[in-house]
């Protein structure tokens, strides 16, 4: 049973940031002799749980582990996977996180999880909000071509909600171009005074139109450094989720 336990511990060492491990690393992490680590990895290689990727004793995930991972993914929906990441993000940042999809020129909020921060944005699941004034909407629109975006909107004038709302199609398209380059969208008090939101878009075979993952927080309570920490937490989560759902924008 100990060998099975150690094999499980080896698998737990793999992550999106750590796709390969060496004999020395396994010995150190499991607190076992290097010779024992070598025998363990050799046995796992014979069972195709890991695969040797170099003669220097470096291993990656093997065919069997990949097949089991694919089998698991086939039984779990894309939204379930994103919800797992959303829950972790809410716990890490302490702020409210949302999952949304594009509905014409609006977004529809399909799920949400509140963090532990005492001041929070409350949005009911099923609510529809204007895409041009929300980070989620901008993240999803940025996945579309400009011609398709213009076709969605009947007017080049956009509804105003606060003094920070984008009011013209030209300004919206200019911001979407920036979002495409940097990979994330942001709104600063553009639909609700006092609230900033940051969002990324994720796509999968089962969700070709995309799902936006967002985090919202009261702008007055976070300095620029803290806001940057929230953004980086979101981007790390997006990278991990992209690997799992096959979004090449995040998994490359």
C-alpha positions, 0 to 999 in steps of 0.5 A, a space after each residue: 500500500 505504501 508504494 501506491 500511496 507514493 505513486 499518488 504523491 508523485 502524480 500530485 507533484 504534476 501541475 500546469 507549471 510543473 509538467 516534468 519531474 526528476 528523480 531527485 525532485 521526487 526523492 526530495 518531495 517524498 523524503 525517500 532515498 534517491 534509489 527508492 525514487 528511481 525504482 518507484 518512477 521505473 515501476 510507474 513508467 512500466 505501468 504507463 502512469 509516467 513516461 520518461 522524457 530524457 535519459 537524465 531521469 526526467 519524467 512526464 505524465 504517461 499515457 495511462 494517466 492521460 487517458 484517465 484524465 481525458 475520461 474524467 474530463 468527458 464526464 465533467 462539463 466545461 462549466 463544472 470545471 470553470 466553477 471549480 476554478 471560480 471557487 478557488 479564485 473566490 477563496 484566494 482573493 476573497 472577492 465575488 466571482 462570476 461566470 457569464 455567457 454572451 446573449 446578444 449585446 448583453 451577458 447573462 450571469 450563469 453562476 456566482 460565488 462570493 468570497 469572504 470580503 465583507 463588502 461585495 457585489 450582489 448580482 442574481 444568477 440569470 441577470 442580464 447586463 450590457 456587454 459594453 459596460 461589463 468586464 465579462 462582456 468585453 472579454 467575450 466580445 474581444 473573441 469576436 471580429 469587429 464586423 460581427 460586433 458592429 452587426 450585433 449593435 444597431 446603433 453606434 451610440 451605446 447606453 450610458 450608466 455612469 460617467 465612465 461608461 464607453 459611449 461609442 462603438 469606436 471607443 469600444 472597438 479600440 478597447 477590445 483591440 487592447 483586450 485581445 493583445 493583453 488577454 484580459 478585460 476590465 471595467 472601472 465603475 462603468 456600470 456601477 459606481 464604486 465597483 471594478 471588475 476584471 474578466 477573462 474569456 474561456 472557450 471549449 468545444 462544448 462552449 464555442 461562444 465562450 464563458 467569461 470568468 470575472 472577479 469584482 471588488 469595491 475599488 475604494 478598498 483596494 490599492 493598485 498593488 492589491 488590484 494587481 494581485 487580484 488580476 494575477 490570481 485571475 490570470 493564473 486561474 485562467 491558465 490552469 482552466 485553459 489547460 483543462 478545457 483545451 482553450 489554446 489561447 491559455 494552454 499554449 
